[in-house]
Amino acid sequence: MNIVFEALAHPTRRAILEMLKQGSKTAGELAAAFNVSKPTMSGHFGKLKEAGLIHADQQGTTITYSINLSTLEEVLLGFMGRIGAGEEKGEGQ
């Protein structure tokens, strides 16, 4: 769970996930939206992959990324359970 929250902590990585909500995109398409170096973008992609938030599909020299919503959903549900969200309160509380 911590690795997912660490990945989500950076605004560029959150923006990448927002872009991927619309559908799969190549690394070049994603990188073109940000004014950062290729190694920096590669690091962001690596953090998101490590957290299981995106999938990478390589065809030759082109890498296409897609979002993995099941990981995000699993972590959010686990977090909600840890803080007791959604639990019914007993009478008198």
PyMOL Python script that loads the backbone (N, CA, C, O; Angstrom):
from pymol import cmd

cmd.read_pdbstr("""\
ATOM      1  N   MET A   1       0.825  -1.188   0.000  1.00  0.00           N
ATOM      2  CA  MET A   1       0.000   0.000   0.000  1.00  0.00           C
ATOM      3  C   MET A   1       0.873   1.257   0.000  1.00  0.00           C
ATOM      4  O   MET A   1       0.561   2.227  -0.691  1.00  0.00           O
ATOM      5  N   ASN A   2       1.961   1.244   0.769  1.00  0.00           N
ATOM      6  CA  ASN A   2       2.823   2.426   0.859  1.00  0.00           C
ATOM      7  C   ASN A   2       3.418   2.806  -0.491  1.00  0.00           C
ATOM      8  O   ASN A   2       3.535   3.988  -0.813  1.00  0.00           O
ATOM      9  N   ILE A   3       3.791   1.809  -1.276  1.00  0.00           N
ATOM     10  CA  ILE A   3       4.407   2.095  -2.569  1.00  0.00           C
ATOM     11  C   ILE A   3       3.419   2.790  -3.505  1.00  0.00           C
ATOM     12  O   ILE A   3       3.820   3.621  -4.320  1.00  0.00           O
ATOM     13  N   VAL A   4       2.149   2.463  -3.396  1.00  0.00           N
ATOM     14  CA  VAL A   4       1.131   3.121  -4.226  1.00  0.00           C
ATOM     15  C   VAL A   4       0.975   4.569  -3.801  1.00  0.00           C
ATOM     16  O   VAL A   4       0.927   5.464  -4.645  1.00  0.00           O
ATOM     17  N   PHE A   5       0.895   4.806  -2.502  1.00  0.00           N
ATOM     18  CA  PHE A   5       0.756   6.184  -2.035  1.00  0.00           C
ATOM     19  C   PHE A   5       1.999   7.007  -2.369  1.00  0.00           C
ATOM     20  O   PHE A   5       1.895   8.198  -2.665  1.00  0.00           O
ATOM     21  N   GLU A   6       3.163   6.382  -2.323  1.00  0.00           N
ATOM     22  CA  GLU A   6       4.388   7.079  -2.712  1.00  0.00           C
ATOM     23  C   GLU A   6       4.331   7.465  -4.195  1.00  0.00           C
ATOM     24  O   GLU A   6       4.717   8.572  -4.570  1.00  0.00           O
ATOM     25  N   ALA A   7       3.852   6.551  -5.026  1.00  0.00           N
ATOM     26  CA  ALA A   7       3.738   6.840  -6.455  1.00  0.00           C
ATOM     27  C   ALA A   7       2.731   7.956  -6.713  1.00  0.00           C
ATOM     28  O   ALA A   7       2.935   8.790  -7.596  1.00  0.00           O
ATOM     29  N   LEU A   8       1.654   7.969  -5.948  1.00  0.00           N
ATOM     30  CA  LEU A   8       0.607   8.977  -6.137  1.00  0.00           C
ATOM     31  C   LEU A   8       0.986  10.334  -5.552  1.00  0.00           C
ATOM     32  O   LEU A   8       0.309  11.327  -5.819  1.00  0.00           O
ATOM     33  N   ALA A   9       2.043  10.392  -4.769  1.00  0.00           N
ATOM     34  CA  ALA A   9       2.416  11.634  -4.092  1.00  0.00           C
ATOM     35  C   ALA A   9       2.926  12.707  -5.052  1.00  0.00           C
ATOM     36  O   ALA A   9       2.866  13.894  -4.731  1.00  0.00           O
ATOM     37  N   HIS A  10       3.423  12.314  -6.213  1.00  0.00           N
ATOM     38  CA  HIS A  10       4.007  13.297  -7.131  1.00  0.00           C
ATOM     39  C   HIS A  10       2.959  13.772  -8.148  1.00  0.00           C
ATOM     40  O   HIS A  10       2.276  12.949  -8.758  1.00  0.00           O
ATOM     41  N   PRO A  11       2.830  15.087  -8.333  1.00  0.00           N
ATOM     42  CA  PRO A  11       1.802  15.608  -9.252  1.00  0.00           C
ATOM     43  C   PRO A  11       1.976  15.153 -10.703  1.00  0.00           C
ATOM     44  O   PRO A  11       0.981  14.983 -11.407  1.00  0.00           O
ATOM     45  N   THR A  12       3.186  14.958 -11.158  1.00  0.00           N
ATOM     46  CA  THR A  12       3.385  14.487 -12.534  1.00  0.00           C
ATOM     47  C   THR A  12       2.840  13.083 -12.698  1.00  0.00           C
ATOM     48  O   THR A  12       2.217  12.773 -13.713  1.00  0.00           O
ATOM     49  N   ARG A  13       3.067  12.231 -11.712  1.00  0.00           N
ATOM     50  CA  ARG A  13       2.561  10.857 -11.811  1.00  0.00           C
ATOM     51  C   ARG A  13       1.039  10.832 -11.748  1.00  0.00           C
ATOM     52  O   ARG A  13       0.404  10.023 -12.425  1.00  0.00           O
ATOM     53  N   ARG A  14       0.453  11.705 -10.944  1.00  0.00           N
ATOM     54  CA  ARG A  14      -1.017  11.786 -10.916  1.00  0.00           C
ATOM     55  C   ARG A  14      -1.540  12.271 -12.265  1.00  0.00           C
ATOM     56  O   ARG A  14      -2.570  11.792 -12.740  1.00  0.00           O
ATOM     57  N   ALA A  15      -0.838  13.219 -12.884  1.00  0.00           N
ATOM     58  CA  ALA A  15      -1.246  13.725 -14.198  1.00  0.00           C
ATOM     59  C   ALA A  15      -1.137  12.636 -15.262  1.00  0.00           C
ATOM     60  O   ALA A  15      -1.986  12.547 -16.149  1.00  0.00           O
ATOM     61  N   ILE A  16      -0.107  11.816 -15.178  1.00  0.00           N
ATOM     62  CA  ILE A  16       0.043  10.692 -16.117  1.00  0.00           C
ATOM     63  C   ILE A  16      -1.161   9.759 -15.990  1.00  0.00           C
ATOM     64  O   ILE A  16      -1.728   9.337 -16.998  1.00  0.00           O
ATOM     65  N   LEU A  17      -1.549   9.438 -14.770  1.00  0.00           N
ATOM     66  CA  LEU A  17      -2.710   8.562 -14.562  1.00  0.00           C
ATOM     67  C   LEU A  17      -3.980   9.200 -15.105  1.00  0.00           C
ATOM     68  O   LEU A  17      -4.823   8.512 -15.679  1.00  0.00           O
ATOM     69  N   GLU A  18      -4.123  10.507 -14.928  1.00  0.00           N
ATOM     70  CA  GLU A  18      -5.287  11.218 -15.476  1.00  0.00           C
ATOM     71  C   GLU A  18      -5.330  11.069 -16.995  1.00  0.00           C
ATOM     72  O   GLU A  18      -6.391  10.824 -17.570  1.00  0.00           O
ATOM     73  N   MET A  19      -4.179  11.217 -17.639  1.00  0.00           N
ATOM     74  CA  MET A  19      -4.115  11.079 -19.092  1.00  0.00           C
ATOM     75  C   MET A  19      -4.460   9.661 -19.531  1.00  0.00           C
ATOM     76  O   MET A  19      -5.118   9.462 -20.552  1.00  0.00           O
ATOM     77  N   LEU A  20      -4.015   8.684 -18.762  1.00  0.00           N
ATOM     78  CA  LEU A  20      -4.255   7.290 -19.126  1.00  0.00           C
ATOM     79  C   LEU A  20      -5.697   6.858 -18.889  1.00  0.00           C
ATOM     80  O   LEU A  20      -6.121   5.818 -19.394  1.00  0.00           O
ATOM     81  N   LYS A  21      -6.451   7.640 -18.130  1.00  0.00           N
ATOM     82  CA  LYS A  21      -7.875   7.333 -17.951  1.00  0.00           C
ATOM     83  C   LYS A  21      -8.604   7.381 -19.290  1.00  0.00           C
ATOM     84  O   LYS A  21      -9.606   6.690 -19.477  1.00  0.00           O
ATOM     85  N   GLN A  22      -8.109   8.191 -20.220  1.00  0.00           N
ATOM     86  CA  GLN A  22      -8.712   8.327 -21.538  1.00  0.00           C
ATOM     87  C   GLN A  22      -8.349   7.173 -22.472  1.00  0.00           C
ATOM     88  O   GLN A  22      -8.966   6.998 -23.523  1.00  0.00           O
ATOM     89  N   GLY A  23      -7.349   6.393 -22.081  1.00  0.00           N
ATOM     90  CA  GLY A  23      -6.924   5.256 -22.902  1.00  0.00           C
ATOM     91  C   GLY A  23      -5.410   5.158 -22.942  1.00  0.00           C
ATOM     92  O   GLY A  23      -4.704   6.046 -22.464  1.00  0.00           O
ATOM     93  N   SER A  24      -4.927   4.078 -23.512  1.00  0.00           N
ATOM     94  CA  SER A  24      -3.489   3.828 -23.593  1.00  0.00           C
ATOM     95  C   SER A  24      -2.793   4.910 -24.407  1.00  0.00           C
ATOM     96  O   SER A  24      -3.355   5.459 -25.355  1.00  0.00           O
ATOM     97  N   LYS A  25      -1.551   5.202 -24.013  1.00  0.00           N
ATOM     98  CA  LYS A  25      -0.742   6.204 -24.713  1.00  0.00           C
ATOM     99  C   LYS A  25       0.707   5.717 -24.741  1.00  0.00           C
ATOM    100  O   LYS A  25       1.154   4.985 -23.858  1.00  0.00           O
ATOM    101  N   THR A  26       1.425   6.145 -25.780  1.00  0.00           N
ATOM    102  CA  THR A  26       2.837   5.790 -25.858  1.00  0.00           C
ATOM    103  C   THR A  26       3.633   6.669 -24.900  1.00  0.00           C
ATOM    104  O   THR A  26       3.167   7.719 -24.460  1.00  0.00           O
ATOM    105  N   ALA A  27       4.832   6.219 -24.593  1.00  0.00           N
ATOM    106  CA  ALA A  27       5.709   6.996 -23.724  1.00  0.00           C
ATOM    107  C   ALA A  27       5.951   8.381 -24.324  1.00  0.00           C
ATOM    108  O   ALA A  27       5.997   9.376 -23.601  1.00  0.00           O
ATOM    109  N   GLY A  28       6.104   8.440 -25.636  1.00  0.00           N
ATOM    110  CA  GLY A  28       6.328   9.717 -26.309  1.00  0.00           C
ATOM    111  C   GLY A  28       5.139  10.656 -26.192  1.00  0.00           C
ATOM    112  O   GLY A  28       5.311  11.856 -25.976  1.00  0.00           O
ATOM    113  N   GLU A  29       3.936  10.119 -26.333  1.00  0.00           N
ATOM    114  CA  GLU A  29       2.728  10.945 -26.199  1.00  0.00           C
ATOM    115  C   GLU A  29       2.627  11.512 -24.785  1.00  0.00           C
ATOM    116  O   GLU A  29       2.306  12.685 -24.601  1.00  0.00           O
ATOM    117  N   LEU A  30       2.899  10.688 -23.809  1.00  0.00           N
ATOM    118  CA  LEU A  30       2.845  11.147 -22.423  1.00  0.00           C
ATOM    119  C   LEU A  30       3.934  12.174 -22.139  1.00  0.00           C
ATOM    120  O   LEU A  30       3.677  13.216 -21.536  1.00  0.00           O
ATOM    121  N   ALA A  31       5.151  11.871 -22.579  1.00  0.00           N
ATOM    122  CA  ALA A  31       6.281  12.765 -22.311  1.00  0.00           C
ATOM    123  C   ALA A  31       6.082  14.134 -22.951  1.00  0.00           C
ATOM    124  O   ALA A  31       6.521  15.143 -22.399  1.00  0.00           O
ATOM    125  N   ALA A  32       5.425  14.181 -24.106  1.00  0.00           N
ATOM    126  CA  ALA A  32       5.205  15.446 -24.803  1.00  0.00           C
ATOM    127  C   ALA A  32       4.348  16.421 -23.988  1.00  0.00           C
ATOM    128  O   ALA A  32       4.382  17.628 -24.227  1.00  0.00           O
ATOM    129  N   ALA A  33       3.593  15.906 -23.046  1.00  0.00           N
ATOM    130  CA  ALA A  33       2.716  16.750 -22.234  1.00  0.00           C
ATOM    131  C   ALA A  33       3.445  17.418 -21.069  1.00  0.00           C
ATOM    132  O   ALA A  33       2.868  18.260 -20.381  1.00  0.00           O
ATOM    133  N   PHE A  34       4.709  17.051 -20.843  1.00  0.00           N
ATOM    134  CA  PHE A  34       5.449  17.562 -19.695  1.00  0.00           C
ATOM    135  C   PHE A  34       6.770  18.172 -20.137  1.00  0.00           C
ATOM    136  O   PHE A  34       7.397  17.703 -21.087  1.00  0.00           O
ATOM    137  N   ASN A  35       7.178  19.204 -19.450  1.00  0.00           N
ATOM    138  CA  ASN A  35       8.438  19.881 -19.766  1.00  0.00           C
ATOM    139  C   ASN A  35       9.549  19.352 -18.857  1.00  0.00           C
ATOM    140  O   ASN A  35      10.133  20.089 -18.063  1.00  0.00           O
ATOM    141  N   VAL A  36       9.822  18.053 -18.998  1.00  0.00           N
ATOM    142  CA  VAL A  36      10.883  17.414 -18.211  1.00  0.00           C
ATOM    143  C   VAL A  36      11.705  16.520 -19.138  1.00  0.00           C
ATOM    144  O   VAL A  36      11.277  16.219 -20.252  1.00  0.00           O
ATOM    145  N   SER A  37      12.868  16.101 -18.687  1.00  0.00           N
ATOM    146  CA  SER A  37      13.757  15.271 -19.499  1.00  0.00           C
ATOM    147  C   SER A  37      13.204  13.844 -19.645  1.00  0.00           C
ATOM    148  O   SER A  37      12.351  13.411 -18.871  1.00  0.00           O
ATOM    149  N   LYS A  38      13.706  13.136 -20.644  1.00  0.00           N
ATOM    150  CA  LYS A  38      13.310  11.743 -20.846  1.00  0.00           C
ATOM    151  C   LYS A  38      13.675  10.865 -19.651  1.00  0.00           C
ATOM    152  O   LYS A  38      12.870  10.027 -19.245  1.00  0.00           O
ATOM    153  N   PRO A  39      14.885  11.038 -19.068  1.00  0.00           N
ATOM    154  CA  PRO A  39      15.196  10.230 -17.881  1.00  0.00           C
ATOM    155  C   PRO A  39      14.239  10.493 -16.709  1.00  0.00           C
ATOM    156  O   PRO A  39      13.903   9.576 -15.960  1.00  0.00           O
ATOM    157  N   THR A  40      13.806  11.749 -16.557  1.00  0.00           N
ATOM    158  CA  THR A  40      12.856  12.067 -15.485  1.00  0.00           C
ATOM    159  C   THR A  40      11.526  11.369 -15.739  1.00  0.00           C
ATOM    160  O   THR A  40      10.935  10.797 -14.823  1.00  0.00           O
ATOM    161  N   MET A  41      11.050  11.418 -16.997  1.00  0.00           N
ATOM    162  CA  MET A  41       9.794  10.740 -17.332  1.00  0.00           C
ATOM    163  C   MET A  41       9.936   9.235 -17.130  1.00  0.00           C
ATOM    164  O   MET A  41       9.020   8.582 -16.631  1.00  0.00           O
ATOM    165  N   SER A  42      11.072   8.694 -17.513  1.00  0.00           N
ATOM    166  CA  SER A  42      11.317   7.268 -17.333  1.00  0.00           C
ATOM    167  C   SER A  42      11.230   6.891 -15.854  1.00  0.00           C
ATOM    168  O   SER A  42      10.690   5.841 -15.505  1.00  0.00           O
ATOM    169  N   GLY A  43      11.761   7.750 -14.994  1.00  0.00           N
ATOM    170  CA  GLY A  43      11.674   7.521 -13.556  1.00  0.00           C
ATOM    171  C   GLY A  43      10.234   7.527 -13.069  1.00  0.00           C
ATOM    172  O   GLY A  43       9.856   6.707 -12.233  1.00  0.00           O
ATOM    173  N   HIS A  44       9.433   8.446 -13.586  1.00  0.00           N
ATOM    174  CA  HIS A  44       8.010   8.482 -13.207  1.00  0.00           C
ATOM    175  C   HIS A  44       7.295   7.216 -13.668  1.00  0.00           C
ATOM    176  O   HIS A  44       6.515   6.626 -12.921  1.00  0.00           O
ATOM    177  N   PHE A  45       7.570   6.802 -14.915  1.00  0.00           N
ATOM    178  CA  PHE A  45       6.957   5.567 -15.413  1.00  0.00           C
ATOM    179  C   PHE A  45       7.379   4.377 -14.555  1.00  0.00           C
ATOM    180  O   PHE A  45       6.566   3.503 -14.253  1.00  0.00           O
ATOM    181  N   GLY A  46       8.638   4.348 -14.169  1.00  0.00           N
ATOM    182  CA  GLY A  46       9.148   3.261 -13.334  1.00  0.00           C
ATOM    183  C   GLY A  46       8.448   3.192 -11.986  1.00  0.00           C
ATOM    184  O   GLY A  46       8.094   2.108 -11.522  1.00  0.00           O
ATOM    185  N   LYS A  47       8.248   4.348 -11.355  1.00  0.00           N
ATOM    186  CA  LYS A  47       7.546   4.379 -10.046  1.00  0.00           C
ATOM    187  C   LYS A  47       6.116   3.878 -10.196  1.00  0.00           C
ATOM    188  O   LYS A  47       5.630   3.114  -9.362  1.00  0.00           O
ATOM    189  N   LEU A  48       5.443   4.310 -11.260  1.00  0.00           N
ATOM    190  CA  LEU A  48       4.056   3.889 -11.474  1.00  0.00           C
ATOM    191  C   LEU A  48       3.977   2.392 -11.778  1.00  0.00           C
ATOM    192  O   LEU A  48       3.057   1.715 -11.318  1.00  0.00           O
ATOM    193  N   LYS A  49       4.936   1.871 -12.550  1.00  0.00           N
ATOM    194  CA  LYS A  49       4.960   0.427 -12.841  1.00  0.00           C
ATOM    195  C   LYS A  49       5.259  -0.368 -11.575  1.00  0.00           C
ATOM    196  O   LYS A  49       4.623  -1.389 -11.314  1.00  0.00           O
ATOM    197  N   GLU A  50       6.231   0.102 -10.789  1.00  0.00           N
ATOM    198  CA  GLU A  50       6.605  -0.586  -9.553  1.00  0.00           C
ATOM    199  C   GLU A  50       5.419  -0.686  -8.598  1.00  0.00           C
ATOM    200  O   GLU A  50       5.260  -1.679  -7.889  1.00  0.00           O
ATOM    201  N   ALA A  51       4.595   0.349  -8.590  1.00  0.00           N
ATOM    202  CA  ALA A  51       3.413   0.366  -7.720  1.00  0.00           C
ATOM    203  C   ALA A  51       2.263  -0.442  -8.313  1.00  0.00           C
ATOM    204  O   ALA A  51       1.243  -0.647  -7.656  1.00  0.00           O
ATOM    205  N   GLY A  52       2.424  -0.900  -9.554  1.00  0.00           N
ATOM    206  CA  GLY A  52       1.362  -1.680 -10.196  1.00  0.00           C
ATOM    207  C   GLY A  52       0.232  -0.825 -10.738  1.00  0.00           C
ATOM    208  O   GLY A  52      -0.841  -1.344 -11.046  1.00  0.00           O
ATOM    209  N   LEU A  53       0.455   0.484 -10.860  1.00  0.00           N
ATOM    210  CA  LEU A  53      -0.604   1.388 -11.307  1.00  0.00           C
ATOM    211  C   LEU A  53      -0.714   1.482 -12.822  1.00  0.00           C
ATOM    212  O   LEU A  53      -1.750   1.893 -13.344  1.00  0.00           O
ATOM    213  N   ILE A  54       0.347   1.103 -13.533  1.00  0.00           N
ATOM    214  CA  ILE A  54       0.301   1.097 -14.995  1.00  0.00           C
ATOM    215  C   ILE A  54       0.923  -0.182 -15.525  1.00  0.00           C
ATOM    216  O   ILE A  54       1.725  -0.833 -14.855  1.00  0.00           O
ATOM    217  N   HIS A  55       0.531  -0.525 -16.751  1.00  0.00           N
ATOM    218  CA  HIS A  55       1.113  -1.643 -17.495  1.00  0.00           C
ATOM    219  C   HIS A  55       1.903  -1.057 -18.651  1.00  0.00           C
ATOM    220  O   HIS A  55       1.530  -0.022 -19.203  1.00  0.00           O
ATOM    221  N   ALA A  56       2.988  -1.713 -19.017  1.00  0.00           N
ATOM    222  CA  ALA A  56       3.784  -1.293 -20.165  1.00  0.00           C
ATOM    223  C   ALA A  56       3.797  -2.418 -21.191  1.00  0.00           C
ATOM    224  O   ALA A  56       4.048  -3.577 -20.863  1.00  0.00           O
ATOM    225  N   ASP A  57       3.521  -2.054 -22.435  1.00  0.00           N
ATOM    226  CA  ASP A  57       3.558  -3.017 -23.538  1.00  0.00           C
ATOM    227  C   ASP A  57       4.556  -2.508 -24.562  1.00  0.00           C
ATOM    228  O   ASP A  57       4.348  -1.454 -25.165  1.00  0.00           O
ATOM    229  N   GLN A  58       5.637  -3.248 -24.763  1.00  0.00           N
ATOM    230  CA  GLN A  58       6.673  -2.807 -25.697  1.00  0.00           C
ATOM    231  C   GLN A  58       6.529  -3.523 -27.024  1.00  0.00           C
ATOM    232  O   GLN A  58       6.499  -4.752 -27.085  1.00  0.00           O
ATOM    233  N   GLN A  59       6.441  -2.733 -28.090  1.00  0.00           N
ATOM    234  CA  GLN A  59       6.402  -3.233 -29.461  1.00  0.00           C
ATOM    235  C   GLN A  59       7.575  -2.585 -30.187  1.00  0.00           C
ATOM    236  O   GLN A  59       7.495  -1.418 -30.570  1.00  0.00           O
ATOM    237  N   GLY A  60       8.643  -3.315 -30.376  1.00  0.00           N
ATOM    238  CA  GLY A  60       9.846  -2.742 -30.970  1.00  0.00           C
ATOM    239  C   GLY A  60      10.433  -1.703 -30.030  1.00  0.00           C
ATOM    240  O   GLY A  60      10.763  -2.003 -28.883  1.00  0.00           O
ATOM    241  N   THR A  61      10.559  -0.487 -30.525  1.00  0.00           N
ATOM    242  CA  THR A  61      11.123   0.587 -29.687  1.00  0.00           C
ATOM    243  C   THR A  61      10.041   1.437 -29.031  1.00  0.00           C
ATOM    244  O   THR A  61      10.349   2.386 -28.310  1.00  0.00           O
ATOM    245  N   THR A  62       8.785   1.106 -29.276  1.00  0.00           N
ATOM    246  CA  THR A  62       7.669   1.891 -28.733  1.00  0.00           C
ATOM    247  C   THR A  62       7.087   1.206 -27.504  1.00  0.00           C
ATOM    248  O   THR A  62       6.763   0.019 -27.530  1.00  0.00           O
ATOM    249  N   ILE A  63       6.961   1.980 -26.424  1.00  0.00           N
ATOM    250  CA  ILE A  63       6.328   1.472 -25.204  1.00  0.00           C
ATOM    251  C   ILE A  63       4.985   2.169 -25.060  1.00  0.00           C
ATOM    252  O   ILE A  63       4.899   3.396 -25.099  1.00  0.00           O
ATOM    253  N   THR A  64       3.944   1.372 -24.894  1.00  0.00           N
ATOM    254  CA  THR A  64       2.601   1.905 -24.697  1.00  0.00           C
ATOM    255  C   THR A  64       2.173   1.598 -23.271  1.00  0.00           C
ATOM    256  O   THR A  64       2.272   0.461 -22.807  1.00  0.00           O
ATOM    257  N   TYR A  65       1.698   2.626 -22.585  1.00  0.00           N
ATOM    258  CA  TYR A  65       1.274   2.484 -21.195  1.00  0.00           C
ATOM    259  C   TYR A  65      -0.242   2.505 -21.090  1.00  0.00           C
ATOM    260  O   TYR A  65      -0.927   3.198 -21.843  1.00  0.00           O
ATOM    261  N   SER A  66      -0.746   1.735 -20.144  1.00  0.00           N
ATOM    262  CA  SER A  66      -2.177   1.750 -19.831  1.00  0.00           C
ATOM    263  C   SER A  66      -2.329   1.705 -18.311  1.00  0.00           C
ATOM    264  O   SER A  66      -1.452   1.225 -17.593  1.00  0.00           O
ATOM    265  N   ILE A  67      -3.449   2.211 -17.852  1.00  0.00           N
ATOM    266  CA  ILE A  67      -3.698   2.301 -16.410  1.00  0.00           C
ATOM    267  C   ILE A  67      -4.181   0.954 -15.887  1.00  0.00           C
ATOM    268  O   ILE A  67      -4.855   0.212 -16.601  1.00  0.00           O
ATOM    269  N   ASN A  68      -3.842   0.643 -14.653  1.00  0.00           N
ATOM    270  CA  ASN A  68      -4.274  -0.582 -13.986  1.00  0.00           C
ATOM    271  C   ASN A  68      -5.154  -0.165 -12.808  1.00  0.00           C
ATOM    272  O   ASN A  68      -4.675  -0.023 -11.683  1.00  0.00           O
ATOM    273  N   LEU A  69      -6.425   0.026 -13.076  1.00  0.00           N
ATOM    274  CA  LEU A  69      -7.339   0.509 -12.041  1.00  0.00           C
ATOM    275  C   LEU A  69      -7.551  -0.500 -10.922  1.00  0.00           C
ATOM    276  O   LEU A  69      -7.885  -0.107  -9.804  1.00  0.00           O
ATOM    277  N   SER A  70      -7.368  -1.783 -11.189  1.00  0.00           N
ATOM    278  CA  SER A  70      -7.610  -2.784 -10.145  1.00  0.00           C
ATOM    279  C   SER A  70      -6.653  -2.600  -8.970  1.00  0.00           C
ATOM    280  O   SER A  70      -7.047  -2.801  -7.821  1.00  0.00           O
ATOM    281  N   THR A  71      -5.406  -2.223  -9.236  1.00  0.00           N
ATOM    282  CA  THR A  71      -4.459  -1.980  -8.148  1.00  0.00           C
ATOM    283  C   THR A  71      -4.894  -0.800  -7.313  1.00  0.00           C
ATOM    284  O   THR A  71      -4.897  -0.870  -6.084  1.00  0.00           O
ATOM    285  N   LEU A  72      -5.265   0.290  -7.975  1.00  0.00           N
ATOM    286  CA  LEU A  72      -5.695   1.489  -7.262  1.00  0.00           C
ATOM    287  C   LEU A  72      -6.939   1.197  -6.428  1.00  0.00           C
ATOM    288  O   LEU A  72      -7.036   1.617  -5.275  1.00  0.00           O
ATOM    289  N   GLU A  73      -7.875   0.483  -7.012  1.00  0.00           N
ATOM    290  CA  GLU A  73      -9.101   0.137  -6.295  1.00  0.00           C
ATOM    291  C   GLU A  73      -8.793  -0.725  -5.065  1.00  0.00           C
ATOM    292  O   GLU A  73      -9.345  -0.493  -3.989  1.00  0.00           O
ATOM    293  N   GLU A  74      -7.924  -1.703  -5.223  1.00  0.00           N
ATOM    294  CA  GLU A  74      -7.557  -2.598  -4.124  1.00  0.00           C
ATOM    295  C   GLU A  74      -6.925  -1.823  -2.966  1.00  0.00           C
ATOM    296  O   GLU A  74      -7.259  -2.047  -1.802  1.00  0.00           O
ATOM    297  N   VAL A  75      -6.012  -0.913  -3.295  1.00  0.00           N
ATOM    298  CA  VAL A  75      -5.328  -0.131  -2.268  1.00  0.00           C
ATOM    299  C   VAL A  75      -6.302   0.808  -1.568  1.00  0.00           C
ATOM    300  O   VAL A  75      -6.274   0.931  -0.344  1.00  0.00           O
ATOM    301  N   LEU A  76      -7.155   1.466  -2.331  1.00  0.00           N
ATOM    302  CA  LEU A  76      -8.114   2.388  -1.711  1.00  0.00           C
ATOM    303  C   LEU A  76      -9.084   1.649  -0.797  1.00  0.00           C
ATOM    304  O   LEU A  76      -9.405   2.133   0.288  1.00  0.00           O
ATOM    305  N   LEU A  77      -9.548   0.489  -1.225  1.00  0.00           N
ATOM    306  CA  LEU A  77     -10.446  -0.295  -0.373  1.00  0.00           C
ATOM    307  C   LEU A  77      -9.726  -0.754   0.894  1.00  0.00           C
ATOM    308  O   LEU A  77     -10.301  -0.728   1.982  1.00  0.00           O
ATOM    309  N   GLY A  78      -8.471  -1.173   0.750  1.00  0.00           N
ATOM    310  CA  GLY A  78      -7.694  -1.570   1.924  1.00  0.00           C
ATOM    311  C   GLY A  78      -7.485  -0.415   2.882  1.00  0.00           C
ATOM    312  O   GLY A  78      -7.583  -0.579   4.098  1.00  0.00           O
ATOM    313  N   PHE A  79      -7.195   0.755   2.330  1.00  0.00           N
ATOM    314  CA  PHE A  79      -7.004   1.946   3.157  1.00  0.00           C
ATOM    315  C   PHE A  79      -8.295   2.316   3.874  1.00  0.00           C
ATOM    316  O   PHE A  79      -8.281   2.631   5.064  1.00  0.00           O
ATOM    317  N   MET A  80      -9.402   2.277   3.155  1.00  0.00           N
ATOM    318  CA  MET A  80     -10.698   2.603   3.761  1.00  0.00           C
ATOM    319  C   MET A  80     -10.992   1.643   4.919  1.00  0.00           C
ATOM    320  O   MET A  80     -11.518   2.051   5.955  1.00  0.00           O
ATOM    321  N   GLY A  81     -10.650   0.375   4.732  1.00  0.00           N
ATOM    322  CA  GLY A  81     -10.854  -0.602   5.807  1.00  0.00           C
ATOM    323  C   GLY A  81     -10.000  -0.298   7.025  1.00  0.00           C
ATOM    324  O   GLY A  81     -10.448  -0.453   8.161  1.00  0.00           O
ATOM    325  N   ARG A  82      -8.763   0.137   6.787  1.00  0.00           N
ATOM    326  CA  ARG A  82      -7.859   0.455   7.904  1.00  0.00           C
ATOM    327  C   ARG A  82      -8.343   1.625   8.741  1.00  0.00           C
ATOM    328  O   ARG A  82      -8.161   1.645   9.959  1.00  0.00           O
ATOM    329  N   ILE A  83      -8.952   2.589   8.093  1.00  0.00           N
ATOM    330  CA  ILE A  83      -9.419   3.755   8.852  1.00  0.00           C
ATOM    331  C   ILE A  83     -10.869   3.593   9.316  1.00  0.00           C
ATOM    332  O   ILE A  83     -11.428   4.470   9.975  1.00  0.00           O
ATOM    333  N   GLY A  84     -11.461   2.457   8.960  1.00  0.00           N
ATOM    334  CA  GLY A  84     -12.807   2.175   9.430  1.00  0.00           C
ATOM    335  C   GLY A  84     -13.894   2.869   8.636  1.00  0.00           C
ATOM    336  O   GLY A  84     -15.034   2.939   9.095  1.00  0.00           O
ATOM    337  N   ALA A  85     -13.581   3.376   7.480  1.00  0.00           N
ATOM    338  CA  ALA A  85     -14.584   4.041   6.652  1.00  0.00           C
ATOM    339  C   ALA A  85     -15.588   3.014   6.150  1.00  0.00           C
ATOM    340  O   ALA A  85     -15.211   1.917   5.739  1.00  0.00           O
ATOM    341  N   GLY A  86     -16.847   3.368   6.185  1.00  0.00           N
ATOM    342  CA  GLY A  86     -17.897   2.486   5.712  1.00  0.00           C
ATOM    343  C   GLY A  86     -18.447   1.554   6.771  1.00  0.00           C
ATOM    344  O   GLY A  86     -19.435   0.861   6.530  1.00  0.00           O
ATOM    345  N   GLU A  87     -17.815   1.524   7.960  1.00  0.00           N
ATOM    346  CA  GLU A  87     -18.325   0.691   9.035  1.00  0.00           C
ATOM    347  C   GLU A  87     -19.509   1.401   9.690  1.00  0.00           C
ATOM    348  O   GLU A  87     -19.519   2.621   9.855  1.00  0.00           O
ATOM    349  N   GLU A  88     -20.478   0.615  10.045  1.00  0.00           N
ATOM    350  CA  GLU A  88     -21.632   1.192  10.729  1.00  0.00           C
ATOM    351  C   GLU A  88     -21.263   1.497  12.173  1.00  0.00           C
ATOM    352  O   GLU A  88     -20.591   0.710  12.839  1.00  0.00           O
ATOM    353  N   LYS A  89     -21.711   2.641  12.638  1.00  0.00           N
ATOM    354  CA  LYS A  89     -21.461   3.010  14.038  1.00  0.00           C
ATOM    355  C   LYS A  89     -22.577   2.415  14.897  1.00  0.00           C
ATOM    356  O   LYS A  89     -23.740   2.349  14.499  1.00  0.00           O
ATOM    357  N   GLY A  90     -22.171   1.990  16.081  1.00  0.00           N
ATOM    358  CA  GLY A  90     -23.161   1.445  17.003  1.00  0.00           C
ATOM    359  C   GLY A  90     -24.038   2.539  17.573  1.00  0.00           C
ATOM    360  O   GLY A  90     -23.744   3.726  17.435  1.00  0.00           O
ATOM    361  N   GLU A  91     -25.120   2.126  18.216  1.00  0.00           N
ATOM    362  CA  GLU A  91     -26.032   3.116  18.809  1.00  0.00           C
ATOM    363  C   GLU A  91     -25.302   3.916  19.868  1.00  0.00           C
ATOM    364  O   GLU A  91     -24.468   3.387  20.602  1.00  0.00           O
ATOM    365  N   GLY A  92     -25.625   5.193  19.940  1.00  0.00           N
ATOM    366  CA  GLY A  92     -25.050   6.035  20.963  1.00  0.00           C
ATOM    367  C   GLY A  92     -23.736   6.650  20.572  1.00  0.00           C
ATOM    368  O   GLY A  92     -23.138   7.386  21.356  1.00  0.00           O
ATOM    369  N   GLN A  93     -23.264   6.359  19.355  1.00  0.00           N
ATOM    370  CA  GLN A  93     -21.989   6.932  18.887  1.00  0.00           C
ATOM    371  C   GLN A  93     -22.240   8.074  17.963  1.00  0.00           C
ATOM    372  O   GLN A  93     -21.294   8.685  17.466  1.00  0.00           O
TER     373      GLN A  93
END
""", "prot")
cmd.dss("prot")
cmd.show_as("cartoon", "prot")
cmd.util.cbc("prot")
cmd.orient("prot")
